[in-house]
Amino acid sequence: MDRKPIAAGKFYPGTPTQLEKTCEALVGKFGELEDRSSFGELTKPIGVIVPHAGYVYSGKTAGMAIRKALEYGRPQNIVIFGPNHTGYGQSVSVWSSGTWHVPNGDVVVNEQLANALIDEKWVYADETAHLYEHSIEVQLPILLYAFEKFQFVPVCMMDQRLSTVKAIVEKMKKILEVYPSTLVVASSDFNHYDSHEKTLEKDEIAIRCILDDDLEGLYDSLKKYDITMCGPAPVSIVRSLFDNIELVNHTTSAEFSQDYSYTVGYASFILH
């Protein structure tokens, strides 16, 4: 199964040259003294939490975390957990084989790793959820620019309950023992469509829960304070897999749009 890009030319540039220039601006330039090969292979699993909006809005925040991840080494595998915005497909859907295409390269799905995650109880083999979903695709051009070559597993989550998170975390812990050279990515934006000040305020509550590894508190706060974060489950999965976490960047769309009345929050973290 080949998946063609649906977000190219919308969320990020649609031509290889322009996309490469954009990724270079977001992640940083690699020169002769520091090309990708100067970074060794990743030997222990690490994680990142990154946003998935249009690159003009959230690309800087995502790129900063990916650059930090590169300092740990280049992964053989990347597992990306993203929310389901479309309503299509199964509750938790894995695209289990084939190749995903974006303008700056192709990424092959690691079938063995995908099948280790699929159980047809919590996690299903299902392409439908991915056909029109952008939250995973938009990560690929930046990841390809930074790491050049890897296999990956895309996981699209409509079911974002904490009970589902816990079941997936147990599976992922076992998978990471078998595949230690793995970067685990949570794709999520933070609060949506409040003023700049209100978004920052709401985001700070969620960020504090994430930094403190208080996932029950995170879910309670999302309801209590009406924090419209779209990927609490992907974030909670990645947070649960690692002991150490660092907030890399936090901003809102207003920094780039100059519209301070109607914003989306973006935060990125690195975990190990």
Secondary structure as GFF3:
##gff-version 3
##sequence-region A 1 272
A	DSSP	beta_strand	2	3	.	.	.	ID=ss1
A	DSSP	alpha_helix	16	27	.	.	.	ID=ss2
A	DSSP	three_ten_helix	36	38	.	.	.	ID=ss3
A	DSSP	beta_strand	46	50	.	.	.	ID=ss4
A	DSSP	alpha_helix	55	70	.	.	.	ID=ss5
A	DSSP	beta_strand	77	83	.	.	.	ID=ss6
A	DSSP	beta_strand	92	94	.	.	.	ID=ss7
A	DSSP	beta_strand	99	102	.	.	.	ID=ss8
A	DSSP	beta_strand	105	109	.	.	.	ID=ss9
A	DSSP	alpha_helix	111	117	.	.	.	ID=ss10
A	DSSP	beta_strand	124	125	.	.	.	ID=ss11
A	DSSP	three_ten_helix	128	130	.	.	.	ID=ss12
A	DSSP	three_ten_helix	137	139	.	.	.	ID=ss13
A	DSSP	alpha_helix	140	147	.	.	.	ID=ss14
A	DSSP	beta_strand	151	157	.	.	.	ID=ss15
A	DSSP	alpha_helix	162	178	.	.	.	ID=ss16
A	DSSP	beta_strand	182	187	.	.	.	ID=ss17
A	DSSP	beta_strand	192	194	.	.	.	ID=ss18
A	DSSP	alpha_helix	196	211	.	.	.	ID=ss19
A	DSSP	alpha_helix	215	224	.	.	.	ID=ss20
A	DSSP	alpha_helix	232	241	.	.	.	ID=ss21
A	DSSP	beta_strand	245	252	.	.	.	ID=ss22
A	DSSP	alpha_helix	254	257	.	.	.	ID=ss23
A	DSSP	beta_strand	263	271	.	.	.	ID=ss24
###
